[in-house]
Structure formats: C-alpha cells, structure tokens
Amino acid sequence: KGNEFIIGAGYKFPEVKLPWKIRGKTVVSDLNIRGDVTIRDNVTVVRKIDDNTSQATSGQNVISIKASVDYNLGKNLNLQLYYDQQITKPKVSITYPTGNLNCGLRLRINLGGL
C-alpha cells in the first residue's frame, strides 16, 4: 500500500536584469522559481489468513524537498541553481534512516539551436 502527496509552486519574474554585464551587454531574461514538497508512505504487509495476523515486512516514509531557480543567460545558455533533499525513515527496524542531499549550480548549453 502506498500514499503520496505532492505540493508544488512556481513563479516567473519577467525581465530580470543581472547586476553585471556579459560581453559588455546587460542580460535581461525571465527568472523562474520552482519548489516541491513530496510526502510518501509505503508499506508491505504479509498476512496469514489461517492465524488472522498481519506483519509489516518493509516500508518507509519518504519526505522530499526540491527547489530550483532558472535564468537564461543567452539564446543557448541556461543557468540553474538547484536543491534536492530526500529523507527516508523505514517502517521496520532492519534498515536505518537515510538522507540524501543534492545541491549545486548547473550550466546548460543547447547545441540544437546553433
């Protein structure tokens, strides 16, 4: 059995100017901000019909937080700042709680529009 809830939001700031110049020109582009929070609950249960018992064999609660900011530096160049964190809490005691964090700066070059 599993349940998942996702809450997300985003906003676009039009025509944001950078405080510095690139190749002597002021860059003006849209700034896109996006954020998501996900809560997921999974459980696997073994049922013994003869004994009328149920036992959880695996499962986890997972909380995920994602955020990103995108800005186009040019026609074929995009800059993204991102944050992605995932926290897992197991339902059974044979595994440990874990957490993963990814964050950074990404520069994308689009070679298809050259």
Backbone atoms as SQL, in Angstrom:
CREATE TABLE atoms (id INTEGER PRIMARY KEY, chain TEXT, resi INTEGER, resn TEXT, atom TEXT, x REAL, y REAL, z REAL);
INSERT INTO atoms VALUES
  (1, 'A', 1, 'LYS', 'N', 0.854, -1.171, 0.000),
  (2, 'A', 1, 'LYS', 'CA', 0.000, 0.000, 0.000),
  (3, 'A', 1, 'LYS', 'C', 0.899, 1.234, 0.000),
  (4, 'A', 2, 'GLY', 'N', 0.491, 2.247, -0.705),
  (5, 'A', 2, 'GLY', 'CA', 1.275, 3.469, -0.746),
  (6, 'A', 2, 'GLY', 'C', 0.400, 4.694, -0.939),
  (7, 'A', 3, 'ASN', 'N', 0.772, 5.761, -0.291),
  (8, 'A', 3, 'ASN', 'CA', 0.115, 7.065, -0.451),
  (9, 'A', 3, 'ASN', 'C', 1.185, 8.102, -0.707),
  (10, 'A', 4, 'GLU', 'N', 0.857, 9.059, -1.568),
  (11, 'A', 4, 'GLU', 'CA', 1.806, 10.117, -1.875),
  (12, 'A', 4, 'GLU', 'C', 1.063, 11.443, -2.034),
  (13, 'A', 5, 'PHE', 'N', 1.603, 12.480, -1.420),
  (14, 'A', 5, 'PHE', 'CA', 1.058, 13.836, -1.522),
  (15, 'A', 5, 'PHE', 'C', 2.169, 14.753, -2.033),
  (16, 'A', 6, 'ILE', 'N', 1.850, 15.548, -3.035),
  (17, 'A', 6, 'ILE', 'CA', 2.819, 16.466, -3.616),
  (18, 'A', 6, 'ILE', 'C', 2.233, 17.874, -3.599),
  (19, 'A', 7, 'ILE', 'N', 3.008, 18.806, -3.076),
  (20, 'A', 7, 'ILE', 'CA', 2.616, 20.214, -3.072),
  (21, 'A', 7, 'ILE', 'C', 3.728, 20.964, -3.805),
  (22, 'A', 8, 'GLY', 'N', 3.340, 21.700, -4.836),
  (23, 'A', 8, 'GLY', 'CA', 4.334, 22.417, -5.623),
  (24, 'A', 8, 'GLY', 'C', 3.864, 23.813, -5.967),
  (25, 'A', 9, 'ALA', 'N', 4.822, 24.673, -6.165),
  (26, 'A', 9, 'ALA', 'CA', 4.514, 26.050, -6.545),
  (27, 'A', 9, 'ALA', 'C', 5.668, 26.592, -7.382),
  (28, 'A', 10, 'GLY', 'N', 5.331, 27.576, -8.187),
  (29, 'A', 10, 'GLY', 'CA', 6.346, 28.215, -9.005),
  (30, 'A', 10, 'GLY', 'C', 5.941, 29.640, -9.324),
  (31, 'A', 11, 'TYR', 'N', 6.927, 30.436, -9.676),
  (32, 'A', 11, 'TYR', 'CA', 6.647, 31.823, -10.042),
  (33, 'A', 11, 'TYR', 'C', 7.673, 32.265, -11.073),
  (34, 'A', 12, 'LYS', 'N', 7.225, 33.118, -11.983),
  (35, 'A', 12, 'LYS', 'CA', 8.096, 33.639, -13.037),
  (36, 'A', 12, 'LYS', 'C', 8.200, 35.148, -12.887),
  (37, 'A', 13, 'PHE', 'N', 9.428, 35.637, -12.680),
  (38, 'A', 13, 'PHE', 'CA', 9.694, 37.068, -12.626),
  (39, 'A', 13, 'PHE', 'C', 10.125, 37.512, -14.023),
  (40, 'A', 14, 'PRO', 'N', 9.338, 38.328, -14.700),
  (41, 'A', 14, 'PRO', 'CA', 9.691, 38.705, -16.076),
  (42, 'A', 14, 'PRO', 'C', 10.786, 39.774, -16.119),
  (43, 'A', 15, 'GLU', 'N', 11.634, 39.670, -17.121),
  (44, 'A', 15, 'GLU', 'CA', 12.651, 40.662, -17.460),
  (45, 'A', 15, 'GLU', 'C', 13.512, 41.102, -16.272),
  (46, 'A', 16, 'VAL', 'N', 14.213, 40.148, -15.686),
  (47, 'A', 16, 'VAL', 'CA', 15.122, 40.428, -14.575),
  (48, 'A', 16, 'VAL', 'C', 16.504, 40.743, -15.146),
  (49, 'A', 17, 'LYS', 'N', 17.088, 41.856, -14.708),
  (50, 'A', 17, 'LYS', 'CA', 18.425, 42.266, -15.172),
  (51, 'A', 17, 'LYS', 'C', 19.484, 41.767, -14.199),
  (52, 'A', 18, 'LEU', 'N', 20.579, 41.268, -14.750),
  (53, 'A', 18, 'LEU', 'CA', 21.713, 40.873, -13.919),
  (54, 'A', 18, 'LEU', 'C', 22.491, 42.122, -13.501),
  (55, 'A', 19, 'PRO', 'N', 23.111, 42.108, -12.314),
  (56, 'A', 19, 'PRO', 'CA', 23.852, 43.283, -11.864),
  (57, 'A', 19, 'PRO', 'C', 25.205, 43.462, -12.561),
  (58, 'A', 20, 'TRP', 'N', 25.641, 42.500, -13.363),
  (59, 'A', 20, 'TRP', 'CA', 26.888, 42.623, -14.086),
  (60, 'A', 20, 'TRP', 'C', 26.626, 42.426, -15.581),
  (61, 'A', 21, 'LYS', 'N', 27.621, 42.768, -16.387),
  (62, 'A', 21, 'LYS', 'CA', 27.481, 42.673, -17.838),
  (63, 'A', 21, 'LYS', 'C', 28.263, 41.478, -18.368),
  (64, 'A', 22, 'ILE', 'N', 27.725, 40.888, -19.433),
  (65, 'A', 22, 'ILE', 'CA', 28.393, 39.782, -20.117),
  (66, 'A', 22, 'ILE', 'C', 28.716, 40.254, -21.529),
  (67, 'A', 23, 'ARG', 'N', 30.000, 40.263, -21.872),
  (68, 'A', 23, 'ARG', 'CA', 30.483, 40.765, -23.174),
  (69, 'A', 23, 'ARG', 'C', 30.040, 42.202, -23.415),
  (70, 'A', 24, 'GLY', 'N', 29.997, 42.982, -22.356),
  (71, 'A', 24, 'GLY', 'CA', 29.649, 44.391, -22.462),
  (72, 'A', 24, 'GLY', 'C', 28.168, 44.677, -22.578),
  (73, 'A', 25, 'LYS', 'N', 27.332, 43.637, -22.481),
  (74, 'A', 25, 'LYS', 'CA', 25.889, 43.823, -22.598),
  (75, 'A', 25, 'LYS', 'C', 25.196, 43.419, -21.306),
  (76, 'A', 26, 'THR', 'N', 24.148, 44.144, -20.952),
  (77, 'A', 26, 'THR', 'CA', 23.332, 43.787, -19.806),
  (78, 'A', 26, 'THR', 'C', 22.366, 42.679, -20.215),
  (79, 'A', 27, 'VAL', 'N', 22.358, 41.586, -19.460),
  (80, 'A', 27, 'VAL', 'CA', 21.490, 40.446, -19.766),
  (81, 'A', 27, 'VAL', 'C', 20.147, 40.656, -19.095),
  (82, 'A', 28, 'VAL', 'N', 19.068, 40.510, -19.880),
  (83, 'A', 28, 'VAL', 'CA', 17.701, 40.616, -19.366),
  (84, 'A', 28, 'VAL', 'C', 16.956, 39.353, -19.782),
  (85, 'A', 29, 'SER', 'N', 16.427, 38.625, -18.789),
  (86, 'A', 29, 'SER', 'CA', 15.684, 37.391, -19.069),
  (87, 'A', 29, 'SER', 'C', 14.718, 37.119, -17.926),
  (88, 'A', 30, 'ASP', 'N', 13.852, 36.135, -18.126),
  (89, 'A', 30, 'ASP', 'CA', 12.909, 35.742, -17.083),
  (90, 'A', 30, 'ASP', 'C', 13.616, 34.876, -16.043),
  (91, 'A', 31, 'LEU', 'N', 13.234, 35.056, -14.779),
  (92, 'A', 31, 'LEU', 'CA', 13.743, 34.256, -13.670),
  (93, 'A', 31, 'LEU', 'C', 12.619, 33.344, -13.207),
  (94, 'A', 32, 'ASN', 'N', 12.821, 32.039, -13.319),
  (95, 'A', 32, 'ASN', 'CA', 11.810, 31.049, -12.942),
  (96, 'A', 32, 'ASN', 'C', 12.196, 30.396, -11.625),
  (97, 'A', 33, 'ILE', 'N', 11.276, 30.399, -10.666),
  (98, 'A', 33, 'ILE', 'CA', 11.489, 29.773, -9.362),
  (99, 'A', 33, 'ILE', 'C', 10.448, 28.668, -9.192),
  (100, 'A', 34, 'ARG', 'N', 10.899, 27.497, -8.728),
  (101, 'A', 34, 'ARG', 'CA', 10.004, 26.352, -8.553),
  (102, 'A', 34, 'ARG', 'C', 10.362, 25.621, -7.270),
  (103, 'A', 35, 'GLY', 'N', 9.346, 25.143, -6.548),
  (104, 'A', 35, 'GLY', 'CA', 9.563, 24.374, -5.332),
  (105, 'A', 35, 'GLY', 'C', 8.521, 23.282, -5.179),
  (106, 'A', 36, 'ASP', 'N', 8.937, 22.109, -4.703),
  (107, 'A', 36, 'ASP', 'CA', 8.047, 20.967, -4.490),
  (108, 'A', 36, 'ASP', 'C', 8.367, 20.319, -3.150),
  (109, 'A', 37, 'VAL', 'N', 7.320, 19.872, -2.463),
  (110, 'A', 37, 'VAL', 'CA', 7.457, 19.058, -1.256),
  (111, 'A', 37, 'VAL', 'C', 6.617, 17.805, -1.480),
  (112, 'A', 38, 'THR', 'N', 7.233, 16.636, -1.299),
  (113, 'A', 38, 'THR', 'CA', 6.554, 15.362, -1.502),
  (114, 'A', 38, 'THR', 'C', 6.624, 14.549, -0.213),
  (115, 'A', 39, 'ILE', 'N', 5.488, 13.987, 0.177),
  (116, 'A', 39, 'ILE', 'CA', 5.424, 13.088, 1.335),
  (117, 'A', 39, 'ILE', 'C', 4.849, 11.767, 0.835),
  (118, 'A', 40, 'ARG', 'N', 5.616, 10.693, 1.021),
  (119, 'A', 40, 'ARG', 'CA', 5.191, 9.380, 0.535),
  (120, 'A', 40, 'ARG', 'C', 5.251, 8.376, 1.672),
  (121, 'A', 41, 'ASP', 'N', 4.246, 7.506, 1.755),
  (122, 'A', 41, 'ASP', 'CA', 4.162, 6.476, 2.785),
  (123, 'A', 41, 'ASP', 'C', 3.919, 5.137, 2.096),
  (124, 'A', 42, 'ASN', 'N', 4.886, 4.217, 2.187),
  (125, 'A', 42, 'ASN', 'CA', 4.777, 2.888, 1.586),
  (126, 'A', 42, 'ASN', 'C', 4.871, 1.847, 2.681),
  (127, 'A', 43, 'VAL', 'N', 4.109, 0.784, 2.559),
  (128, 'A', 43, 'VAL', 'CA', 4.213, -0.335, 3.494),
  (129, 'A', 43, 'VAL', 'C', 3.850, -1.623, 2.762),
  (130, 'A', 44, 'THR', 'N', 4.619, -2.687, 3.057),
  (131, 'A', 44, 'THR', 'CA', 4.345, -4.022, 2.541),
  (132, 'A', 44, 'THR', 'C', 4.022, -4.908, 3.732),
  (133, 'A', 45, 'VAL', 'N', 2.889, -5.578, 3.667),
  (134, 'A', 45, 'VAL', 'CA', 2.403, -6.381, 4.794),
  (135, 'A', 45, 'VAL', 'C', 2.228, -7.825, 4.344),
  (136, 'A', 46, 'VAL', 'N', 2.660, -8.772, 5.191),
  (137, 'A', 46, 'VAL', 'CA', 2.412, -10.190, 4.975),
  (138, 'A', 46, 'VAL', 'C', 1.261, -10.584, 5.894),
  (139, 'A', 47, 'ARG', 'N', 0.236, -11.178, 5.304),
  (140, 'A', 47, 'ARG', 'CA', -0.941, -11.588, 6.077),
  (141, 'A', 47, 'ARG', 'C', -1.019, -13.115, 6.112),
  (142, 'A', 48, 'LYS', 'N', -1.265, -13.641, 7.296),
  (143, 'A', 48, 'LYS', 'CA', -1.501, -15.075, 7.468),
  (144, 'A', 48, 'LYS', 'C', -2.993, -15.248, 7.737),
  (145, 'A', 49, 'ILE', 'N', -3.688, -15.754, 6.747),
  (146, 'A', 49, 'ILE', 'CA', -5.140, -15.890, 6.857),
  (147, 'A', 49, 'ILE', 'C', -5.514, -16.938, 7.899),
  (148, 'A', 50, 'ASP', 'N', -4.724, -18.018, 7.994),
  (149, 'A', 50, 'ASP', 'CA', -5.030, -19.072, 8.967),
  (150, 'A', 50, 'ASP', 'C', -4.975, -18.563, 10.403),
  (151, 'A', 51, 'ASP', 'N', -3.959, -17.726, 10.710),
  (152, 'A', 51, 'ASP', 'CA', -3.776, -17.208, 12.072),
  (153, 'A', 51, 'ASP', 'C', -4.460, -15.868, 12.285),
  (154, 'A', 52, 'ASN', 'N', -4.960, -15.269, 11.190),
  (155, 'A', 52, 'ASN', 'CA', -5.586, -13.935, 11.245),
  (156, 'A', 52, 'ASN', 'C', -4.610, -12.882, 11.796),
  (157, 'A', 53, 'THR', 'N', -3.343, -12.916, 11.282),
  (158, 'A', 53, 'THR', 'CA', -2.335, -11.953, 11.722),
  (159, 'A', 53, 'THR', 'C', -1.757, -11.224, 10.509),
  (160, 'A', 54, 'SER', 'N', -1.234, -10.045, 10.763),
  (161, 'A', 54, 'SER', 'CA', -0.564, -9.240, 9.735),
  (162, 'A', 54, 'SER', 'C', 0.744, -8.727, 10.297),
  (163, 'A', 55, 'GLN', 'N', 1.775, -8.688, 9.434),
  (164, 'A', 55, 'GLN', 'CA', 3.084, -8.196, 9.867),
  (165, 'A', 55, 'GLN', 'C', 3.712, -7.378, 8.747),
  (166, 'A', 56, 'ALA', 'N', 4.197, -6.191, 9.095),
  (167, 'A', 56, 'ALA', 'CA', 4.878, -5.342, 8.121),
  (168, 'A', 56, 'ALA', 'C', 6.269, -5.914, 7.849),
  (169, 'A', 57, 'THR', 'N', 6.579, -6.145, 6.576),
  (170, 'A', 57, 'THR', 'CA', 7.889, -6.697, 6.214),
  (171, 'A', 57, 'THR', 'C', 8.815, -5.633, 5.631),
  (172, 'A', 58, 'SER', 'N', 8.247, -4.590, 5.080),
  (173, 'A', 58, 'SER', 'CA', 9.059, -3.487, 4.570),
  (174, 'A', 58, 'SER', 'C', 8.160, -2.271, 4.396),
  (175, 'A', 59, 'GLY', 'N', 8.791, -1.145, 4.196),
  (176, 'A', 59, 'GLY', 'CA', 8.055, 0.098, 4.003),
  (177, 'A', 59, 'GLY', 'C', 8.868, 1.268, 4.501),
  (178, 'A', 60, 'GLN', 'N', 8.411, 2.441, 4.139),
  (179, 'A', 60, 'GLN', 'CA', 9.166, 3.636, 4.512),
  (180, 'A', 60, 'GLN', 'C', 8.306, 4.875, 4.383),
  (181, 'A', 61, 'ASN', 'N', 8.683, 5.893, 5.140),
  (182, 'A', 61, 'ASN', 'CA', 8.158, 7.243, 4.980),
  (183, 'A', 61, 'ASN', 'C', 9.247, 8.057, 4.297),
  (184, 'A', 62, 'VAL', 'N', 8.894, 8.713, 3.215),
  (185, 'A', 62, 'VAL', 'CA', 9.872, 9.486, 2.446),
  (186, 'A', 62, 'VAL', 'C', 9.387, 10.924, 2.335),
  (187, 'A', 63, 'ILE', 'N', 10.245, 11.857, 2.710),
  (188, 'A', 63, 'ILE', 'CA', 9.964, 13.286, 2.558),
  (189, 'A', 63, 'ILE', 'C', 11.001, 13.838, 1.589),
  (190, 'A', 64, 'SER', 'N', 10.527, 14.506, 0.552),
  (191, 'A', 64, 'SER', 'CA', 11.408, 15.047, -0.474),
  (192, 'A', 64, 'SER', 'C', 11.141, 16.540, -0.633),
  (193, 'A', 65, 'ILE', 'N', 12.215, 17.323, -0.656),
  (194, 'A', 65, 'ILE', 'CA', 12.131, 18.774, -0.827),
  (195, 'A', 65, 'ILE', 'C', 12.993, 19.147, -2.033),
  (196, 'A', 66, 'LYS', 'N', 12.363, 19.802, -3.011),
  (197, 'A', 66, 'LYS', 'CA', 13.085, 20.206, -4.218),
  (198, 'A', 66, 'LYS', 'C', 12.817, 21.674, -4.505),
  (199, 'A', 67, 'ALA', 'N', 13.857, 22.387, -4.911),
  (200, 'A', 67, 'ALA', 'CA', 13.723, 23.795, -5.294),
  (201, 'A', 67, 'ALA', 'C', 14.718, 24.091, -6.402),
  (202, 'A', 68, 'SER', 'N', 14.339, 24.997, -7.293),
  (203, 'A', 68, 'SER', 'CA', 15.250, 25.390, -8.363),
  (204, 'A', 68, 'SER', 'C', 14.962, 26.808, -8.813),
  (205, 'A', 69, 'VAL', 'N', 16.008, 27.453, -9.305),
  (206, 'A', 69, 'VAL', 'CA', 15.926, 28.795, -9.880),
  (207, 'A', 69, 'VAL', 'C', 16.617, 28.729, -11.239),
  (208, 'A', 70, 'ASP', 'N', 15.908, 29.131, -12.314),
  (209, 'A', 70, 'ASP', 'CA', 16.443, 29.091, -13.675),
  (210, 'A', 70, 'ASP', 'C', 16.543, 30.499, -14.240),
  (211, 'A', 71, 'TYR', 'N', 17.612, 30.722, -15.014),
  (212, 'A', 71, 'TYR', 'CA', 17.811, 32.012, -15.677),
  (213, 'A', 71, 'TYR', 'C', 18.519, 31.772, -17.002),
  (214, 'A', 72, 'ASN', 'N', 17.996, 32.323, -18.078),
  (215, 'A', 72, 'ASN', 'CA', 18.626, 32.207, -19.397),
  (216, 'A', 72, 'ASN', 'C', 19.658, 33.318, -19.571),
  (217, 'A', 73, 'LEU', 'N', 20.916, 32.914, -19.725),
  (218, 'A', 73, 'LEU', 'CA', 21.990, 33.881, -19.937),
  (219, 'A', 73, 'LEU', 'C', 22.097, 34.298, -21.401),
  (220, 'A', 74, 'GLY', 'N', 21.558, 33.507, -22.264),
  (221, 'A', 74, 'GLY', 'CA', 21.578, 33.803, -23.696),
  (222, 'A', 74, 'GLY', 'C', 20.624, 32.874, -24.407),
  (223, 'A', 75, 'LYS', 'N', 20.647, 32.915, -25.729),
  (224, 'A', 75, 'LYS', 'CA', 19.736, 32.096, -26.521),
  (225, 'A', 75, 'LYS', 'C', 19.945, 30.601, -26.266),
  (226, 'A', 76, 'ASN', 'N', 21.185, 30.178, -26.099),
  (227, 'A', 76, 'ASN', 'CA', 21.505, 28.756, -25.937),
  (228, 'A', 76, 'ASN', 'C', 22.209, 28.437, -24.620),
  (229, 'A', 77, 'LEU', 'N', 22.105, 29.318, -23.639),
  (230, 'A', 77, 'LEU', 'CA', 22.815, 29.138, -22.374),
  (231, 'A', 77, 'LEU', 'C', 21.871, 29.384, -21.204),
  (232, 'A', 78, 'ASN', 'N', 21.764, 28.382, -20.319),
  (233, 'A', 78, 'ASN', 'CA', 20.854, 28.454, -19.181),
  (234, 'A', 78, 'ASN', 'C', 21.631, 28.178, -17.904),
  (235, 'A', 79, 'LEU', 'N', 21.357, 28.963, -16.875),
  (236, 'A', 79, 'LEU', 'CA', 21.975, 28.798, -15.558),
  (237, 'A', 79, 'LEU', 'C', 20.906, 28.368, -14.571),
  (238, 'A', 80, 'GLN', 'N', 21.184, 27.312, -13.795),
  (239, 'A', 80, 'GLN', 'CA', 20.212, 26.809, -12.819),
  (240, 'A', 80, 'GLN', 'C', 20.894, 26.577, -11.482),
  (241, 'A', 81, 'LEU', 'N', 20.233, 27.039, -10.420),
  (242, 'A', 81, 'LEU', 'CA', 20.626, 26.765, -9.048),
  (243, 'A', 81, 'LEU', 'C', 19.585, 25.803, -8.498),
  (244, 'A', 82, 'TYR', 'N', 20.016, 24.655, -7.952),
  (245, 'A', 82, 'TYR', 'CA', 19.048, 23.645, -7.524),
  (246, 'A', 82, 'TYR', 'C', 19.372, 23.095, -6.136),
  (247, 'A', 83, 'TYR', 'N', 18.315, 22.558, -5.491),
  (248, 'A', 83, 'TYR', 'CA', 18.407, 21.955, -4.163),
  (249, 'A', 83, 'TYR', 'C', 17.449, 20.762, -4.153),
  (250, 'A', 84, 'ASP', 'N', 17.926, 19.595, -3.730),
  (251, 'A', 84, 'ASP', 'CA', 17.111, 18.386, -3.705),
  (252, 'A', 84, 'ASP', 'C', 17.496, 17.571, -2.472),
  (253, 'A', 85, 'GLN', 'N', 16.564, 17.413, -1.544),
  (254, 'A', 85, 'GLN', 'CA', 16.835, 16.661, -0.319),
  (255, 'A', 85, 'GLN', 'C', 15.773, 15.589, -0.156),
  (256, 'A', 86, 'GLN', 'N', 16.207, 14.380, 0.234),
  (257, 'A', 86, 'GLN', 'CA', 15.290, 13.271, 0.450),
  (258, 'A', 86, 'GLN', 'C', 15.625, 12.609, 1.785),
  (259, 'A', 87, 'ILE', 'N', 14.619, 12.467, 2.637),
  (260, 'A', 87, 'ILE', 'CA', 14.780, 11.860, 3.957),
  (261, 'A', 87, 'ILE', 'C', 13.895, 10.622, 4.002),
  (262, 'A', 88, 'THR', 'N', 14.491, 9.470, 4.345),
  (263, 'A', 88, 'THR', 'CA', 13.772, 8.205, 4.376),
  (264, 'A', 88, 'THR', 'C', 13.807, 7.630, 5.783),
  (265, 'A', 89, 'LYS', 'N', 12.623, 7.313, 6.310),
  (266, 'A', 89, 'LYS', 'CA', 12.506, 6.664, 7.616),
  (267, 'A', 89, 'LYS', 'C', 11.829, 5.312, 7.415),
  (268, 'A', 90, 'PRO', 'N', 12.518, 4.200, 7.722),
  (269, 'A', 90, 'PRO', 'CA', 11.951, 2.875, 7.472),
  (270, 'A', 90, 'PRO', 'C', 10.852, 2.512, 8.470),
  (271, 'A', 91, 'LYS', 'N', 9.959, 1.618, 8.047),
  (272, 'A', 91, 'LYS', 'CA', 8.873, 1.131, 8.905),
  (273, 'A', 91, 'LYS', 'C', 9.330, -0.039, 9.778),
  (274, 'A', 92, 'VAL', 'N', 10.356, -0.765, 9.338),
  (275, 'A', 92, 'VAL', 'CA', 10.856, -1.905, 10.099),
  (276, 'A', 92, 'VAL', 'C', 12.259, -1.586, 10.603),
  (277, 'A', 93, 'SER', 'N', 12.683, -2.299, 11.632),
  (278, 'A', 93, 'SER', 'CA', 13.943, -1.948, 12.302),
  (279, 'A', 93, 'SER', 'C', 15.179, -2.584, 11.667),
  (280, 'A', 94, 'ILE', 'N', 15.040, -3.286, 10.547),
  (281, 'A', 94, 'ILE', 'CA', 16.223, -3.916, 9.944),
  (282, 'A', 94, 'ILE', 'C', 17.001, -2.967, 9.037),
  (283, 'A', 95, 'THR', 'N', 16.459, -1.792, 8.761),
  (284, 'A', 95, 'THR', 'CA', 17.174, -0.796, 7.955),
  (285, 'A', 95, 'THR', 'C', 17.286, 0.504, 8.743),
  (286, 'A', 96, 'TYR', 'N', 18.188, 1.355, 8.312),
  (287, 'A', 96, 'TYR', 'CA', 18.460, 2.606, 9.003),
  (288, 'A', 96, 'TYR', 'C', 17.825, 3.784, 8.274),
  (289, 'A', 97, 'PRO', 'N', 17.501, 4.842, 9.009),
  (290, 'A', 97, 'PRO', 'CA', 17.049, 6.069, 8.343),
  (291, 'A', 97, 'PRO', 'C', 18.183, 6.654, 7.505),
  (292, 'A', 98, 'THR', 'N', 17.835, 7.191, 6.357),
  (293, 'A', 98, 'THR', 'CA', 18.838, 7.767, 5.476),
  (294, 'A', 98, 'THR', 'C', 18.401, 9.150, 5.007),
  (295, 'A', 99, 'GLY', 'N', 19.359, 9.912, 4.569),
  (296, 'A', 99, 'GLY', 'CA', 19.088, 11.221, 3.995),
  (297, 'A', 99, 'GLY', 'C', 20.071, 11.500, 2.868),
  (298, 'A', 100, 'ASN', 'N', 19.568, 12.036, 1.789),
  (299, 'A', 100, 'ASN', 'CA', 20.397, 12.387, 0.639),
  (300, 'A', 100, 'ASN', 'C', 20.176, 13.852, 0.307),
  (301, 'A', 101, 'LEU', 'N', 21.256, 14.543, -0.033),
  (302, 'A', 101, 'LEU', 'CA', 21.182, 15.955, -0.363),
  (303, 'A', 101, 'LEU', 'C', 21.992, 16.219, -1.622),
  (304, 'A', 102, 'ASN', 'N', 21.340, 16.810, -2.605),
  (305, 'A', 102, 'ASN', 'CA', 22.000, 17.246, -3.834),
  (306, 'A', 102, 'ASN', 'C', 21.717, 18.726, -4.006),
  (307, 'A', 103, 'CYS', 'N', 22.742, 19.508, -4.207),
  (308, 'A', 103, 'CYS', 'CA', 22.551, 20.922, -4.485),
  (309, 'A', 103, 'CYS', 'C', 23.731, 21.411, -5.312),
  (310, 'A', 104, 'GLY', 'N', 23.474, 22.472, -6.051),
  (311, 'A', 104, 'GLY', 'CA', 24.563, 22.987, -6.850),
  (312, 'A', 104, 'GLY', 'C', 24.120, 23.970, -7.899),
  (313, 'A', 105, 'LEU', 'N', 25.052, 24.210, -8.788),
  (314, 'A', 105, 'LEU', 'CA', 24.879, 25.157, -9.878),
  (315, 'A', 105, 'LEU', 'C', 25.075, 24.389, -11.181),
  (316, 'A', 106, 'ARG', 'N', 24.134, 24.547, -12.111),
  (317, 'A', 106, 'ARG', 'CA', 24.186, 23.826, -13.376),
  (318, 'A', 106, 'ARG', 'C', 24.178, 24.829, -14.530),
  (319, 'A', 107, 'LEU', 'N', 25.082, 24.631, -15.464),
  (320, 'A', 107, 'LEU', 'CA', 25.147, 25.476, -16.649),
  (321, 'A', 107, 'LEU', 'C', 24.841, 24.585, -17.851),
  (322, 'A', 108, 'ARG', 'N', 23.792, 24.897, -18.584),
  (323, 'A', 108, 'ARG', 'CA', 23.373, 24.098, -19.730),
  (324, 'A', 108, 'ARG', 'C', 23.627, 24.850, -21.026),
  (325, 'A', 109, 'ILE', 'N', 24.196, 24.146, -21.974),
  (326, 'A', 109, 'ILE', 'CA', 24.423, 24.707, -23.311),
  (327, 'A', 109, 'ILE', 'C', 23.567, 23.912, -24.283),
  (328, 'A', 110, 'ASN', 'N', 22.704, 24.599, -25.013),
  (329, 'A', 110, 'ASN', 'CA', 21.831, 23.979, -26.001),
  (330, 'A', 110, 'ASN', 'C', 22.532, 24.007, -27.351),
  (331, 'A', 111, 'LEU', 'N', 22.948, 22.847, -27.829),
  (332, 'A', 111, 'LEU', 'CA', 23.666, 22.763, -29.097),
  (333, 'A', 111, 'LEU', 'C', 22.706, 22.667, -30.283),
  (334, 'A', 112, 'GLY', 'N', 21.425, 22.426, -30.033),
  (335, 'A', 112, 'GLY', 'CA', 20.462, 22.271, -31.114),
  (336, 'A', 112, 'GLY', 'C', 20.075, 23.585, -31.771),
  (337, 'A', 113, 'GLY', 'N', 20.256, 24.707, -31.099),
  (338, 'A', 113, 'GLY', 'CA', 19.822, 25.989, -31.650),
  (339, 'A', 113, 'GLY', 'C', 20.927, 26.806, -32.264),
  (340, 'A', 114, 'LEU', 'N', 22.078, 26.203, -32.492),
  (341, 'A', 114, 'LEU', 'CA', 23.205, 26.955, -33.048),
  (342, 'A', 114, 'LEU', 'C', 23.085, 27.198, -34.518);
